[in-house]
Amino acid sequence: MKINHLLSDWSSGTVATQAWLSERGVGPSLIQKYHHTGWVERVGHGAWKRNGDTVDWQGGVLALQQHDSLQVWPGGAIALSLAGYDHYMVLGKQTVDLFGVAGAVLPAWFRQYAWEVDIGFYPGGLFAQMEDVALQVFQVPYRQFELKISTPERAMLELIHQSADEMLFSGVADVLNGLATLSPRRLQSLLEACKSFRVKRVFLLLARNANHAWYARLDLSKIGLGKGKRQIIRGGRLDKEFLITVPESFLGAT
């Protein structure tokens, strides 16, 4: 019976898209039959879950990642949290920040489903190219599936990208202060590929201030920072190395 083979491949707590089902020989008419006989429930257009199953955002993201070309992944604050860096936790409803390559979109079924978290989506490509080396495998606790999420190095740059200016020198700086074991090699590659001058300047200034050992191993001469002064903090003072306005306590040596 085909349904038994399907269910053996279908991890509990995950969403199955029609594309994934079709790869297993279950076309639209057959999945509709399974729906009418009570084996599966609709999540949205072209997306299904096992009957009686509870799916959360992680089971939904798995469905987004079940393609040859990775388009979407958890990054920023949520990636740092999943990796065990809980310095950037906020009270109340959790926000899950998803990042995507340039041109990536979230399908309607994902956007419209009632996840128990707020979803933030940042497409457009923060980096010049997608680098798998800057992603890592995350084993979802108590579940039989894995997700690809940003490494701490990439997640830190994404966190700066997604954060309002007023958060950079309080909450975001506190996060970076706790990241003493980042890889300078990976950071170098990411900073050279990063397309945002704001992200690069702020990251390097916060990293200089945190004074971790990995900062001294970065080659700043290879990292393009753009030209001119940029206002980050209103009423702040200009840092002469990175030419951004910052609170006085973050100024470099003059």
Contacts in CASP RR format, 6 or more apart in sequence:
PFRMAT RR
TARGET T0000
AUTHOR 0000-0000-0000
METHOD contacts of the structure
MODEL  1
MKINHLLSDWSSGTVATQAWLSERGVGPSLIQKYHHTGWVERVGHGAWKR
NGDTVDWQGGVLALQQHDSLQVWPGGAIALSLAGYDHYMVLGKQTVDLFG
VAGAVLPAWFRQYAWEVDIGFYPGGLFAQMEDVALQVFQVPYRQFELKIS
TPERAMLELIHQSADEMLFSGVADVLNGLATLSPRRLQSLLEACKSFRVK
RVFLLLARNANHAWYARLDLSKIGLGKGKRQIIRGGRLDKEFLITVPESF
LGAT
2 25 0 8 1.000
2 26 0 8 1.000
2 30 0 8 1.000
3 34 0 8 1.000
3 39 0 8 1.000
5 24 0 8 1.000
6 21 0 8 1.000
6 24 0 8 1.000
6 26 0 8 1.000
6 34 0 8 1.000
7 39 0 8 1.000
7 50 0 8 1.000
9 24 0 8 1.000
10 16 0 8 1.000
10 50 0 8 1.000
11 62 0 8 1.000
11 143 0 8 1.000
11 144 0 8 1.000
11 145 0 8 1.000
12 50 0 8 1.000
12 53 0 8 1.000
12 143 0 8 1.000
12 144 0 8 1.000
13 49 0 8 1.000
13 50 0 8 1.000
13 53 0 8 1.000
13 54 0 8 1.000
13 55 0 8 1.000
13 56 0 8 1.000
13 59 0 8 1.000
13 143 0 8 1.000
14 49 0 8 1.000
14 55 0 8 1.000
14 59 0 8 1.000
14 60 0 8 1.000
14 62 0 8 1.000
14 63 0 8 1.000
14 145 0 8 1.000
15 43 0 8 1.000
15 47 0 8 1.000
15 48 0 8 1.000
15 49 0 8 1.000
15 55 0 8 1.000
15 59 0 8 1.000
15 60 0 8 1.000
15 62 0 8 1.000
15 63 0 8 1.000
15 109 0 8 1.000
16 40 0 8 1.000
16 47 0 8 1.000
16 48 0 8 1.000
16 49 0 8 1.000
16 63 0 8 1.000
17 46 0 8 1.000
17 47 0 8 1.000
17 48 0 8 1.000
17 63 0 8 1.000
17 66 0 8 1.000
17 107 0 8 1.000
18 27 0 8 1.000
18 28 0 8 1.000
18 31 0 8 1.000
18 46 0 8 1.000
18 47 0 8 1.000
18 48 0 8 1.000
19 66 0 8 1.000
19 67 0 8 1.000
20 63 0 8 1.000
20 66 0 8 1.000
21 27 0 8 1.000
21 31 0 8 1.000
21 48 0 8 1.000
26 34 0 8 1.000
31 40 0 8 1.000
31 48 0 8 1.000
34 40 0 8 1.000
35 41 0 8 1.000
35 42 0 8 1.000
35 48 0 8 1.000
38 51 0 8 1.000
39 50 0 8 1.000
39 51 0 8 1.000
40 48 0 8 1.000
40 49 0 8 1.000
40 50 0 8 1.000
40 51 0 8 1.000
41 48 0 8 1.000
41 49 0 8 1.000
41 50 0 8 1.000
41 51 0 8 1.000
41 52 0 8 1.000
41 53 0 8 1.000
42 48 0 8 1.000
43 49 0 8 1.000
43 55 0 8 1.000
43 109 0 8 1.000
43 113 0 8 1.000
44 108 0 8 1.000
44 109 0 8 1.000
44 112 0 8 1.000
44 113 0 8 1.000
45 108 0 8 1.000
45 109 0 8 1.000
46 109 0 8 1.000
47 63 0 8 1.000
47 107 0 8 1.000
47 109 0 8 1.000
47 110 0 8 1.000
47 113 0 8 1.000
49 55 0 8 1.000
56 115 0 8 1.000
56 116 0 8 1.000
56 117 0 8 1.000
57 96 0 8 1.000
57 115 0 8 1.000
57 116 0 8 1.000
57 117 0 8 1.000
57 119 0 8 1.000
58 140 0 8 1.000
58 143 0 8 1.000
58 147 0 8 1.000
59 140 0 8 1.000
59 145 0 8 1.000
60 110 0 8 1.000
60 113 0 8 1.000
61 72 0 8 1.000
61 73 0 8 1.000
61 74 0 8 1.000
61 98 0 8 1.000
61 147 0 8 1.000
62 145 0 8 1.000
62 147 0 8 1.000
63 110 0 8 1.000
64 71 0 8 1.000
64 72 0 8 1.000
64 106 0 8 1.000
64 107 0 8 1.000
64 110 0 8 1.000
65 72 0 8 1.000
65 73 0 8 1.000
65 147 0 8 1.000
65 148 0 8 1.000
70 101 0 8 1.000
70 130 0 8 1.000
70 132 0 8 1.000
70 135 0 8 1.000
70 148 0 8 1.000
71 100 0 8 1.000
71 101 0 8 1.000
71 104 0 8 1.000
72 98 0 8 1.000
72 99 0 8 1.000
72 100 0 8 1.000
72 104 0 8 1.000
72 106 0 8 1.000
73 79 0 8 1.000
73 98 0 8 1.000
73 99 0 8 1.000
73 100 0 8 1.000
73 135 0 8 1.000
73 147 0 8 1.000
73 148 0 8 1.000
73 149 0 8 1.000
73 150 0 8 1.000
74 82 0 8 1.000
74 96 0 8 1.000
74 97 0 8 1.000
74 98 0 8 1.000
74 99 0 8 1.000
74 138 0 8 1.000
74 147 0 8 1.000
74 149 0 8 1.000
74 150 0 8 1.000
75 97 0 8 1.000
75 98 0 8 1.000
75 99 0 8 1.000
75 149 0 8 1.000
75 150 0 8 1.000
75 154 0 8 1.000
75 155 0 8 1.000
75 158 0 8 1.000
76 97 0 8 1.000
76 99 0 8 1.000
76 150 0 8 1.000
76 155 0 8 1.000
76 156 0 8 1.000
76 158 0 8 1.000
76 159 0 8 1.000
76 162 0 8 1.000
77 88 0 8 1.000
77 95 0 8 1.000
77 97 0 8 1.000
77 155 0 8 1.000
77 159 0 8 1.000
77 162 0 8 1.000
78 94 0 8 1.000
78 95 0 8 1.000
78 96 0 8 1.000
78 97 0 8 1.000
78 149 0 8 1.000
79 97 0 8 1.000
79 149 0 8 1.000
79 150 0 8 1.000
79 151 0 8 1.000
79 152 0 8 1.000
79 154 0 8 1.000
79 155 0 8 1.000
79 158 0 8 1.000
80 87 0 8 1.000
80 88 0 8 1.000
80 152 0 8 1.000
80 155 0 8 1.000
80 156 0 8 1.000
80 159 0 8 1.000
80 175 0 8 1.000
81 88 0 8 1.000
81 89 0 8 1.000
82 138 0 8 1.000
82 149 0 8 1.000
83 136 0 8 1.000
83 138 0 8 1.000
83 149 0 8 1.000
83 151 0 8 1.000
83 152 0 8 1.000
83 155 0 8 1.000
85 152 0 8 1.000
85 175 0 8 1.000
85 178 0 8 1.000
85 179 0 8 1.000
87 174 0 8 1.000
87 175 0 8 1.000
87 178 0 8 1.000
88 159 0 8 1.000
88 171 0 8 1.000
88 172 0 8 1.000
88 174 0 8 1.000
88 175 0 8 1.000
93 116 0 8 1.000
93 117 0 8 1.000
93 118 0 8 1.000
94 117 0 8 1.000
94 118 0 8 1.000
95 117 0 8 1.000
95 118 0 8 1.000
95 119 0 8 1.000
95 120 0 8 1.000
96 115 0 8 1.000
96 117 0 8 1.000
96 118 0 8 1.000
96 119 0 8 1.000
96 120 0 8 1.000
97 120 0 8 1.000
97 121 0 8 1.000
97 122 0 8 1.000
97 158 0 8 1.000
97 162 0 8 1.000
98 106 0 8 1.000
98 119 0 8 1.000
98 120 0 8 1.000
98 121 0 8 1.000
98 122 0 8 1.000
99 121 0 8 1.000
99 122 0 8 1.000
99 123 0 8 1.000
99 125 0 8 1.000
99 126 0 8 1.000
99 150 0 8 1.000
99 158 0 8 1.000
100 121 0 8 1.000
100 122 0 8 1.000
100 123 0 8 1.000
100 124 0 8 1.000
100 125 0 8 1.000
101 123 0 8 1.000
101 124 0 8 1.000
101 125 0 8 1.000
101 130 0 8 1.000
102 123 0 8 1.000
102 124 0 8 1.000
102 125 0 8 1.000
103 123 0 8 1.000
103 124 0 8 1.000
104 123 0 8 1.000
104 124 0 8 1.000
105 123 0 8 1.000
106 119 0 8 1.000
106 121 0 8 1.000
110 119 0 8 1.000
111 119 0 8 1.000
122 158 0 8 1.000
122 161 0 8 1.000
122 162 0 8 1.000
125 195 0 8 1.000
126 157 0 8 1.000
126 158 0 8 1.000
126 161 0 8 1.000
126 194 0 8 1.000
126 195 0 8 1.000
126 196 0 8 1.000
126 199 0 8 1.000
127 134 0 8 1.000
127 190 0 8 1.000
127 193 0 8 1.000
127 194 0 8 1.000
127 195 0 8 1.000
128 193 0 8 1.000
128 194 0 8 1.000
128 195 0 8 1.000
129 193 0 8 1.000
131 154 0 8 1.000
131 189 0 8 1.000
131 190 0 8 1.000
131 193 0 8 1.000
133 186 0 8 1.000
133 189 0 8 1.000
134 150 0 8 1.000
134 151 0 8 1.000
134 153 0 8 1.000
134 154 0 8 1.000
134 186 0 8 1.000
134 189 0 8 1.000
134 190 0 8 1.000
135 148 0 8 1.000
135 149 0 8 1.000
135 150 0 8 1.000
135 151 0 8 1.000
135 154 0 8 1.000
136 148 0 8 1.000
136 149 0 8 1.000
136 150 0 8 1.000
136 151 0 8 1.000
137 146 0 8 1.000
137 147 0 8 1.000
137 148 0 8 1.000
138 146 0 8 1.000
138 147 0 8 1.000
138 148 0 8 1.000
138 149 0 8 1.000
139 146 0 8 1.000
140 146 0 8 1.000
140 147 0 8 1.000
149 155 0 8 1.000
150 158 0 8 1.000
151 183 0 8 1.000
151 186 0 8 1.000
152 179 0 8 1.000
152 182 0 8 1.000
153 182 0 8 1.000
153 183 0 8 1.000
153 186 0 8 1.000
153 187 0 8 1.000
153 190 0 8 1.000
154 186 0 8 1.000
154 190 0 8 1.000
156 175 0 8 1.000
156 176 0 8 1.000
156 179 0 8 1.000
156 182 0 8 1.000
156 203 0 8 1.000
157 190 0 8 1.000
157 191 0 8 1.000
157 194 0 8 1.000
157 199 0 8 1.000
157 203 0 8 1.000
159 172 0 8 1.000
159 175 0 8 1.000
160 168 0 8 1.000
160 172 0 8 1.000
160 198 0 8 1.000
160 199 0 8 1.000
160 202 0 8 1.000
160 203 0 8 1.000
160 206 0 8 1.000
161 196 0 8 1.000
161 198 0 8 1.000
161 199 0 8 1.000
163 172 0 8 1.000
165 232 0 8 1.000
165 233 0 8 1.000
166 233 0 8 1.000
168 202 0 8 1.000
168 206 0 8 1.000
168 232 0 8 1.000
168 233 0 8 1.000
169 206 0 8 1.000
169 233 0 8 1.000
169 246 0 8 1.000
169 247 0 8 1.000
169 250 0 8 1.000
172 206 0 8 1.000
173 206 0 8 1.000
173 209 0 8 1.000
173 210 0 8 1.000
173 250 0 8 1.000
176 203 0 8 1.000
176 206 0 8 1.000
176 207 0 8 1.000
176 210 0 8 1.000
177 210 0 8 1.000
178 210 0 8 1.000
179 210 0 8 1.000
179 212 0 8 1.000
180 212 0 8 1.000
180 213 0 8 1.000
180 214 0 8 1.000
181 214 0 8 1.000
182 212 0 8 1.000
182 214 0 8 1.000
183 214 0 8 1.000
184 214 0 8 1.000
184 215 0 8 1.000
184 217 0 8 1.000
184 218 0 8 1.000
187 214 0 8 1.000
187 218 0 8 1.000
188 218 0 8 1.000
188 219 0 8 1.000
188 222 0 8 1.000
188 223 0 8 1.000
191 200 0 8 1.000
191 203 0 8 1.000
191 204 0 8 1.000
191 218 0 8 1.000
191 223 0 8 1.000
192 222 0 8 1.000
192 223 0 8 1.000
192 224 0 8 1.000
194 200 0 8 1.000
197 224 0 8 1.000
197 225 0 8 1.000
197 226 0 8 1.000
197 230 0 8 1.000
198 230 0 8 1.000
198 232 0 8 1.000
200 223 0 8 1.000
200 224 0 8 1.000
200 225 0 8 1.000
201 225 0 8 1.000
201 230 0 8 1.000
201 242 0 8 1.000
201 243 0 8 1.000
201 244 0 8 1.000
202 232 0 8 1.000
202 244 0 8 1.000
204 218 0 8 1.000
204 220 0 8 1.000
204 223 0 8 1.000
204 225 0 8 1.000
204 242 0 8 1.000
205 239 0 8 1.000
205 241 0 8 1.000
205 242 0 8 1.000
205 244 0 8 1.000
205 246 0 8 1.000
205 250 0 8 1.000
206 250 0 8 1.000
207 214 0 8 1.000
207 215 0 8 1.000
207 218 0 8 1.000
208 215 0 8 1.000
208 241 0 8 1.000
208 252 0 8 1.000
209 250 0 8 1.000
209 252 0 8 1.000
225 242 0 8 1.000
225 243 0 8 1.000
228 243 0 8 1.000
229 238 0 8 1.000
229 243 0 8 1.000
229 244 0 8 1.000
229 245 0 8 1.000
230 243 0 8 1.000
230 244 0 8 1.000
230 245 0 8 1.000
231 244 0 8 1.000
231 245 0 8 1.000
232 244 0 8 1.000
232 245 0 8 1.000
232 246 0 8 1.000
233 245 0 8 1.000
233 246 0 8 1.000
233 247 0 8 1.000
234 245 0 8 1.000
235 245 0 8 1.000
236 245 0 8 1.000
236 246 0 8 1.000
236 247 0 8 1.000
236 248 0 8 1.000
237 245 0 8 1.000
237 246 0 8 1.000
237 247 0 8 1.000
237 248 0 8 1.000
237 251 0 8 1.000
238 244 0 8 1.000
238 245 0 8 1.000
238 246 0 8 1.000
239 245 0 8 1.000
239 246 0 8 1.000
239 250 0 8 1.000
239 251 0 8 1.000
239 252 0 8 1.000
240 252 0 8 1.000
240 254 0 8 1.000
241 252 0 8 1.000
END
